[in-house]
Amino acid sequence: MTTDHDIKQQLARQAAELDKLMREEQGLEKVLASGFKGGLGGIMIIAYILATVLAVAIFYCGYHFFTVAPEQQLFWGISLLLVFQAQVATKLWIWMETNRSSTLRELKRLELAVAKITAG
């Protein structure tokens, strides 16, 4: 009975430690910054620059769509849709890479916790 009780106490303590670690990383800015810590940090910087350039291009195409002659609106409308799709794809990639980085970090924490349990 004492072994069960000891195991339950140890698991509760480790769960509390993991909860503390998870609470420390709350907040969107910390989550997004974690994407830069992985192996693709350089590409993440390029993706953020591309997202900014595409945002400017969206406003540029949108402005021209509403200010040009009706014969040219088709060109600017299609350009606006294409730039918008590129923006969405870039932001989806950024979010997926950030999520992958966060998931890998959590797996490493779990791996360390399991190693600590089996060693102890």
N, CA, C and O atoms as a DFTB+ gen file, in Angstrom:
480 C
 N C O
     1  1       0.814      -1.188       0.000
     2  2       0.000       0.000       0.000
     3  2       0.863       1.259       0.000
     4  3       0.484       2.259      -0.610
     5  1       2.008       1.233       0.666
     6  2       2.858       2.413       0.717
     7  2       3.484       2.694      -0.646
     8  3       3.698       3.853      -1.000
     9  1       3.777       1.652      -1.406
    10  2       4.334       1.894      -2.745
    11  2       3.328       2.604      -3.630
    12  3       3.697       3.520      -4.364
    13  1       2.073       2.206      -3.580
    14  2       1.033       2.883      -4.354
    15  2       0.913       4.334      -3.923
    16  3       0.805       5.238      -4.752
    17  1       0.934       4.540      -2.624
    18  2       0.828       5.904      -2.099
    19  2       2.035       6.740      -2.537
    20  3       1.881       7.896      -2.932
    21  1       3.234       6.157      -2.467
    22  2       4.440       6.869      -2.895
    23  2       4.399       7.196      -4.381
    24  3       4.787       8.291      -4.787
    25  1       3.934       6.261      -5.188
    26  2       3.836       6.489      -6.630
    27  2       2.842       7.604      -6.925
    28  3       3.103       8.471      -7.758
    29  1       1.703       7.580      -6.242
    30  2       0.701       8.630      -6.449
    31  2       1.243       9.995      -6.056
    32  3       1.003      10.980      -6.753
    33  1       1.971      10.064      -4.948
    34  2       2.552      11.343      -4.525
    35  2       3.585      11.837      -5.534
    36  3       3.624      13.020      -5.872
    37  1       4.418      10.917      -6.007
    38  2       5.446      11.297      -6.971
    39  2       4.810      11.769      -8.282
    40  3       5.258      12.760      -8.859
    41  1       3.780      11.078      -8.754
    42  2       3.096      11.488      -9.975
    43  2       2.399      12.838      -9.799
    44  3       2.409      13.660     -10.715
    45  1       1.803      13.071      -8.647
    46  2       1.147      14.351      -8.389
    47  2       2.172      15.481      -8.363
    48  3       1.913      16.564      -8.886
    49  1       3.325      15.237      -7.762
    50  2       4.384      16.253      -7.712
    51  2       4.897      16.565      -9.117
    52  3       5.094      17.730      -9.463
    53  1       5.111      15.532      -9.922
    54  2       5.597      15.739     -11.283
    55  2       4.548      16.423     -12.154
    56  3       4.883      17.236     -13.015
    57  1       3.280      16.090     -11.925
    58  2       2.201      16.763     -12.664
    59  2       2.169      18.241     -12.312
    60  3       1.937      19.082     -13.180
    61  1       2.402      18.564     -11.039
    62  2       2.428      19.960     -10.627
    63  2       3.610      20.693     -11.268
    64  3       3.479      21.851     -11.665
    65  1       4.765      20.019     -11.371
    66  2       5.928      20.628     -12.015
    67  2       5.658      20.878     -13.494
    68  3       6.015      21.935     -14.016
    69  1       5.035      19.923     -14.173
    70  2       4.710      20.099     -15.588
    71  2       3.687      21.207     -15.785
    72  3       3.787      21.986     -16.733
    73  1       2.699      21.284     -14.890
    74  2       1.719      22.371     -14.972
    75  2       2.399      23.729     -14.820
    76  3       2.047      24.691     -15.504
    77  1       3.372      23.797     -13.921
    78  2       4.103      25.045     -13.714
    79  2       4.881      25.422     -14.975
    80  3       4.899      26.586     -15.375
    81  1       5.524      24.431     -15.597
    82  2       6.263      24.695     -16.825
    83  2       5.338      25.145     -17.951
    84  3       5.687      26.033     -18.729
    85  1       4.167      24.536     -18.034
    86  2       3.228      24.895     -19.092
    87  2       2.666      26.297     -18.879
    88  3       2.436      27.022     -19.848
    89  1       2.444      26.688     -17.628
    90  2       1.929      28.019     -17.337
    91  2       2.944      29.098     -17.665
    92  3       2.577      30.213     -18.035
    93  1       4.225      28.765     -17.529
    94  2       5.268      29.745     -17.796
    95  2       5.296      30.154     -19.258
    96  3       5.721      31.266     -19.572
    97  1       4.857      29.289     -20.159
    98  2       4.962      29.571     -21.585
    99  2       3.650      30.076     -22.178
   100  3       3.465      30.020     -23.394
   101  1       2.756      30.558     -21.360
   102  2       1.495      31.077     -21.868
   103  2       1.723      32.448     -22.491
   104  3       2.674      33.150     -22.148
   105  1       0.854      32.813     -23.393
   106  2       0.945      34.108     -24.055
   107  2       1.339      33.943     -25.504
   108  3       2.235      33.166     -25.836
   109  1       0.662      34.682     -26.362
   110  2       0.885      34.553     -27.798
   111  2       2.293      34.966     -28.195
   112  3       2.899      34.333     -29.060
   113  1       2.825      36.018     -27.578
   114  2       4.157      36.469     -27.964
   115  2       5.219      35.421     -27.652
   116  3       6.172      35.267     -28.415
   117  1       5.069      34.696     -26.541
   118  2       6.032      33.650     -26.204
   119  2       5.882      32.447     -27.131
   120  3       6.871      31.817     -27.506
   121  1       4.651      32.136     -27.495
   122  2       4.413      31.018     -28.410
   123  2       5.013      31.324     -29.776
   124  3       5.686      30.477     -30.362
   125  1       4.770      32.541     -30.290
   126  2       5.305      32.900     -31.598
   127  2       6.827      33.019     -31.562
   128  3       7.492      32.676     -32.539
   129  1       7.376      33.488     -30.476
   130  2       8.837      33.594     -30.366
   131  2       9.493      32.222     -30.313
   132  3      10.660      32.083     -30.680
   133  1       8.762      31.206     -29.862
   134  2       9.343      29.867     -29.788
   135  2       9.642      29.304     -31.166
   136  3      10.481      28.412     -31.293
   137  1       8.978      29.802     -32.202
   138  2       9.259      29.338     -33.555
   139  2      10.653      29.702     -34.022
   140  3      11.213      29.027     -34.885
   141  1      11.226      30.769     -33.460
   142  2      12.569      31.195     -33.838
   143  2      13.658      30.354     -33.177
   144  3      14.820      30.422     -33.577
   145  1      13.291      29.560     -32.167
   146  2      14.282      28.807     -31.413
   147  2      14.617      27.469     -32.046
   148  3      15.585      26.822     -31.645
   149  1      13.835      27.042     -33.026
   150  2      14.062      25.747     -33.655
   151  2      15.156      25.812     -34.706
   152  3      15.842      26.824     -34.855
   153  1      15.302      24.724     -35.423
   154  2      16.310      24.642     -36.467
   155  2      15.991      25.508     -37.674
   156  3      16.879      25.814     -38.470
   157  1      14.738      25.904     -37.818
   158  2      14.340      26.719     -38.958
   159  2      14.144      28.180     -38.571
   160  3      13.305      28.866     -39.155
   161  1      14.900      28.658     -37.606
   162  2      14.767      30.034     -37.141
   163  2      15.054      31.055     -38.226
   164  3      14.378      32.081     -38.305
   165  1      16.056      30.785     -39.070
   166  2      16.385      31.697     -40.163
   167  2      15.279      31.775     -41.193
   168  3      14.963      32.854     -41.694
   169  1      14.692      30.642     -41.507
   170  2      13.589      30.625     -42.464
   171  2      12.366      31.301     -41.853
   172  3      11.573      31.912     -42.569
   173  1      12.212      31.198     -40.548
   174  2      11.088      31.859     -39.877
   175  2      11.214      33.378     -40.007
   176  3      10.209      34.060     -40.205
   177  1      12.415      33.910     -39.902
   178  2      12.626      35.345     -40.085
   179  2      12.240      35.754     -41.498
   180  3      11.578      36.773     -41.699
   181  1      12.653      34.959     -42.470
   182  2      12.299      35.242     -43.869
   183  2      10.785      35.184     -44.051
   184  3      10.221      36.001     -44.779
   185  1      10.122      34.230     -43.400
   186  2       8.668      34.099     -43.518
   187  2       7.965      35.318     -42.931
   188  3       6.983      35.790     -43.503
   189  1       8.443      35.836     -41.808
   190  2       7.841      37.037     -41.224
   191  2       8.052      38.254     -42.130
   192  3       7.154      39.084     -42.274
   193  1       9.224      38.358     -42.731
   194  2       9.474      39.448     -43.675
   195  2       8.544      39.313     -44.877
   196  3       7.966      40.299     -45.333
   197  1       8.401      38.087     -45.390
   198  2       7.500      37.848     -46.515
   199  2       6.055      38.185     -46.154
   200  3       5.335      38.764     -46.967
   201  1       5.629      37.832     -44.951
   202  2       4.265      38.152     -44.510
   203  2       4.049      39.656     -44.450
   204  3       2.970      40.140     -44.793
   205  1       5.059      40.396     -44.020
   206  2       4.955      41.854     -43.969
   207  2       4.883      42.448     -45.375
   208  3       4.078      43.341     -45.637
   209  1       5.725      41.951     -46.274
   210  2       5.708      42.431     -47.662
   211  2       4.358      42.119     -48.310
   212  3       3.808      42.944     -49.039
   213  1       3.833      40.930     -48.043
   214  2       2.539      40.562     -48.617
   215  2       1.404      41.409     -48.044
   216  3       0.441      41.700     -48.752
   217  1       1.500      41.807     -46.786
   218  2       0.483      42.688     -46.202
   219  2       0.483      44.042     -46.906
   220  3      -0.574      44.604     -47.190
   221  1       1.676      44.558     -47.183
   222  2       1.771      45.822     -47.925
   223  2       1.191      45.640     -49.324
   224  3       0.480      46.515     -49.819
   225  1       1.489      44.514     -49.963
   226  2       0.984      44.244     -51.311
   227  2      -0.544      44.123     -51.321
   228  3      -1.189      44.519     -52.292
   229  1      -1.117      43.586     -50.260
   230  2      -2.583      43.493     -50.168
   231  2      -3.196      44.895     -50.182
   232  3      -4.148      45.154     -50.918
   233  1      -2.655      45.780     -49.378
   234  2      -3.174      47.149     -49.345
   235  2      -2.962      47.855     -50.684
   236  3      -3.828      48.598     -51.146
   237  1      -1.805      47.617     -51.300
   238  2      -1.502      48.240     -52.584
   239  2      -2.485      47.771     -53.663
   240  3      -3.051      48.588     -54.389
   241  1      -2.683      46.457     -53.764
   242  2      -3.616      45.910     -54.759
   243  2      -5.053      46.333     -54.453
   244  3      -5.818      46.638     -55.367
   245  1      -5.416      46.354     -53.188
   246  2      -6.756      46.784     -52.811
   247  2      -7.004      48.236     -53.164
   248  3      -8.080      48.587     -53.649
   249  1      -6.009      49.084     -52.920
   250  2      -6.145      50.502     -53.268
   251  2      -6.352      50.662     -54.772
   252  3      -7.250      51.379     -55.214
   253  1      -5.502      49.977     -55.558
   254  2      -5.631      50.084     -57.007
   255  2      -6.936      49.484     -57.508
   256  3      -7.516      49.989     -58.470
   257  1      -7.406      48.422     -56.877
   258  2      -8.668      47.816     -57.306
   259  2      -9.812      48.822     -57.211
   260  3     -10.672      48.864     -58.090
   261  1      -9.829      49.620     -56.170
   262  2     -10.922      50.564     -55.971
   263  2     -10.721      51.904     -56.674
   264  3     -11.658      52.700     -56.743
   265  1      -9.525      52.174     -57.197
   266  2      -9.276      53.489     -57.793
   267  2      -9.054      53.462     -59.299
   268  3      -9.039      54.525     -59.919
   269  1      -8.881      52.292     -59.916
   270  2      -8.608      52.250     -61.357
   271  2      -9.906      52.228     -62.154
   272  3     -11.004      52.115     -61.608
   273  1      -9.735      52.340     -63.451
   274  2     -10.885      52.268     -64.357
   275  2     -11.469      50.851     -64.308
   276  3     -10.755      49.895     -64.004
   277  1     -12.762      50.718     -64.606
   278  2     -13.403      49.398     -64.551
   279  2     -12.738      48.339     -65.430
   280  3     -12.822      47.150     -65.123
   281  1     -12.075      48.751     -66.523
   282  2     -11.412      47.764     -67.398
   283  2     -10.217      47.115     -66.715
   284  3      -9.855      45.988     -67.052
   285  1      -9.600      47.802     -65.765
   286  2      -8.409      47.278     -65.091
   287  2      -8.722      46.618     -63.753
   288  3      -7.832      46.053     -63.118
   289  1      -9.963      46.685     -63.326
   290  2     -10.309      46.117     -62.022
   291  2     -10.128      44.606     -61.975
   292  3      -9.814      44.058     -60.919
   293  1     -10.318      43.928     -63.094
   294  2     -10.140      42.480     -63.115
   295  2      -8.696      42.111     -62.766
   296  3      -8.462      41.205     -61.966
   297  1      -7.735      42.806     -63.362
   298  2      -6.326      42.539     -63.077
   299  2      -6.014      42.751     -61.597
   300  3      -5.403      41.897     -60.955
   301  1      -6.439      43.898     -61.063
   302  2      -6.126      44.205     -59.673
   303  2      -6.903      43.321     -58.704
   304  3      -6.410      43.006     -57.621
   305  1      -8.112      42.918     -59.084
   306  2      -8.885      42.009     -58.237
   307  2      -8.239      40.633     -58.144
   308  3      -8.138      40.057     -57.061
   309  1      -7.799      40.108     -59.297
   310  2      -7.117      38.808     -59.288
   311  2      -5.792      38.912     -58.545
   312  3      -5.428      38.004     -57.797
   313  1      -5.066      40.012     -58.746
   314  2      -3.810      40.215     -58.022
   315  2      -4.054      40.254     -56.521
   316  3      -3.293      39.677     -55.744
   317  1      -5.117      40.938     -56.120
   318  2      -5.466      41.013     -54.700
   319  2      -5.754      39.627     -54.137
   320  3      -5.282      39.293     -53.049
   321  1      -6.515      38.822     -54.856
   322  2      -6.821      37.463     -54.382
   323  2      -5.569      36.594     -54.297
   324  3      -5.406      35.841     -53.337
   325  1      -4.690      36.689     -55.285
   326  2      -3.466      35.885     -55.271
   327  2      -2.537      36.281     -54.125
   328  3      -1.965      35.423     -53.452
   329  1      -2.393      37.581     -53.911
   330  2      -1.541      38.053     -52.811
   331  2      -2.140      37.643     -51.474
   332  3      -1.418      37.258     -50.554
   333  1      -3.467      37.726     -51.370
   334  2      -4.130      37.319     -50.132
   335  2      -3.912      35.827     -49.866
   336  3      -3.650      35.432     -48.729
   337  1      -4.020      34.999     -50.906
   338  2      -3.785      33.559     -50.746
   339  2      -2.341      33.285     -50.318
   340  3      -2.095      32.416     -49.481
   341  1      -1.392      34.021     -50.889
   342  2       0.008      33.856     -50.493
   343  2       0.214      34.258     -49.033
   344  3       0.979      33.622     -48.308
   345  1      -0.471      35.313     -48.613
   346  2      -0.387      35.763     -47.214
   347  2      -0.928      34.685     -46.277
   348  3      -0.313      34.378     -45.256
   349  1      -2.076      34.115     -46.628
   350  2      -2.675      33.061     -45.802
   351  2      -1.742      31.852     -45.731
   352  3      -1.538      31.290     -44.655
   353  1      -1.182      31.454     -46.859
   354  2      -0.273      30.301     -46.870
   355  2       0.963      30.568     -46.010
   356  3       1.412      29.687     -45.277
   357  1       1.505      31.767     -46.098
   358  2       2.690      32.112     -45.296
   359  2       2.365      32.082     -43.807
   360  3       3.138      31.543     -43.015
   361  1       1.238      32.651     -43.423
   362  2       0.880      32.662     -42.009
   363  2       0.544      31.266     -41.504
   364  3       0.828      30.947     -40.349
   365  1      -0.054      30.431     -42.343
   366  2      -0.301      29.043     -41.941
   367  2       1.010      28.307     -41.718
   368  3       1.133      27.543     -40.760
   369  1       1.988      28.522     -42.583
   370  2       3.277      27.860     -42.410
   371  2       3.940      28.329     -41.117
   372  3       4.494      27.522     -40.371
   373  1       3.881      29.636     -40.854
   374  2       4.468      30.171     -39.620
   375  2       3.808      29.520     -38.403
   376  3       4.496      29.115     -37.467
   377  1       2.486      29.421     -38.414
   378  2       1.780      28.855     -37.268
   379  2       2.089      27.364     -37.111
   380  3       2.277      26.882     -35.994
   381  1       2.141      26.637     -38.227
   382  2       2.446      25.202     -38.143
   383  2       3.869      24.964     -37.643
   384  3       4.100      24.040     -36.863
   385  1       4.817      25.779     -38.080
   386  2       6.196      25.640     -37.615
   387  2       6.298      25.966     -36.127
   388  3       7.020      25.292     -35.393
   389  1       5.585      26.987     -35.683
   390  2       5.564      27.332     -34.264
   391  2       4.957      26.204     -33.446
   392  3       5.462      25.864     -32.376
   393  1       3.882      25.627     -33.946
   394  2       3.230      24.512     -33.266
   395  2       4.145      23.290     -33.211
   396  3       4.201      22.601     -32.192
   397  1       4.858      23.020     -34.295
   398  2       5.789      21.886     -34.325
   399  2       6.897      22.079     -33.294
   400  3       7.264      21.146     -32.580
   401  1       7.417      23.283     -33.225
   402  2       8.477      23.586     -32.267
   403  2       7.980      23.407     -30.833
   404  3       8.681      22.845     -29.991
   405  1       6.784      23.882     -30.566
   406  2       6.207      23.757     -29.229
   407  2       5.946      22.296     -28.877
   408  3       6.192      21.876     -27.746
   409  1       5.454      21.526     -29.833
   410  2       5.189      20.109     -29.595
   411  2       6.479      19.342     -29.324
   412  3       6.522      18.495     -28.432
   413  1       7.529      19.635     -30.089
   414  2       8.813      18.973     -29.847
   415  2       9.363      19.296     -28.465
   416  3       9.914      18.427     -27.790
   417  1       9.210      20.550     -28.048
   418  2       9.686      20.930     -26.717
   419  2       8.923      20.183     -25.624
   420  3       9.514      19.735     -24.642
   421  1       7.599      20.052     -25.803
   422  2       6.794      19.312     -24.823
   423  2       7.185      17.840     -24.800
   424  3       7.241      17.235     -23.730
   425  1       7.454      17.259     -25.955
   426  2       7.885      15.860     -25.995
   427  2       9.224      15.676     -25.278
   428  3       9.428      14.681     -24.582
   429  1      10.126      16.627     -25.449
   430  2      11.411      16.542     -24.752
   431  2      11.217      16.638     -23.243
   432  3      11.888      15.942     -22.480
   433  1      10.290      17.508     -22.812
   434  2      10.007      17.609     -21.372
   435  2       9.442      16.305     -20.839
   436  3       9.820      15.856     -19.757
   437  1       8.534      15.696     -21.597
   438  2       7.975      14.412     -21.173
   439  2       9.042      13.329     -21.149
   440  3       9.062      12.483     -20.254
   441  1       9.917      13.360     -22.123
   442  2      11.012      12.384     -22.167
   443  2      11.906      12.534     -20.939
   444  3      12.314      11.538     -20.341
   445  1      12.208      13.766     -20.564
   446  2      13.016      13.992     -19.361
   447  2      12.280      13.532     -18.109
   448  3      12.881      12.960     -17.200
   449  1      10.972      13.787     -18.068
   450  2      10.198      13.353     -16.893
   451  2      10.169      11.838     -16.798
   452  3      10.288      11.295     -15.700
   453  1      10.014      11.142     -17.915
   454  2      10.007       9.680     -17.908
   455  2      11.383       9.160     -17.516
   456  3      11.491       8.192     -16.763
   457  1      12.430       9.793     -18.022
   458  2      13.783       9.368     -17.653
   459  2      14.036       9.573     -16.172
   460  3      14.714       8.766     -15.535
   461  1      13.494      10.650     -15.622
   462  2      13.664      10.925     -14.191
   463  2      12.901       9.884     -13.358
   464  3      13.379       9.450     -12.310
   465  1      11.713       9.488     -13.834
   466  2      10.923       8.476     -13.118
   467  2      11.629       7.134     -13.133
   468  3      11.714       6.469     -12.101
   469  1      12.140       6.724     -14.295
   470  2      12.765       5.413     -14.385
   471  2      14.113       5.373     -13.670
   472  3      14.525       4.318     -13.188
   473  1      14.804       6.513     -13.596
   474  2      16.097       6.541     -12.907
   475  2      15.895       6.598     -11.397
   476  3      16.739       6.128     -10.634
   477  1      14.759       7.182     -10.964
   478  2      14.550       7.390      -9.535
   479  2      13.925       6.242      -8.890
   480  3      13.683       6.267      -7.684
